[in-house]
Amino acid sequence: MLNRTKRCIDDIRKSSRVRQHVKQMDDAELAENYPKELLLDIEQKAVELTYSYEFPNGLFRKQIRQCAENSNHGRLESTS
């Protein structure tokens, strides 16, 4: 796990798409902050992550995110 984190941090520093002030952060700052920002950005752009079900909850509705458990993105497959 630690080795994978170090490789991720090294890849961040080598990327031409990362700003210079981010590359100058120490390893702890990058591990704590940058991947979280990256995940939030991916979450906003990935259409599949916005699919949800609505369930009645009194006067309100509760949204539960639909998570695909396999590669078909939550779609049902016919077994005929």
Secondary structure, DSSP 4 states (H G I P E B T S, - for coil): -HHHHHHHHHHHHH-TTS-HHHHTS-HHHHHHHHHHHHHHHHHHH-GGGG-EEEEEETTEEEEEE---SSTTTT------
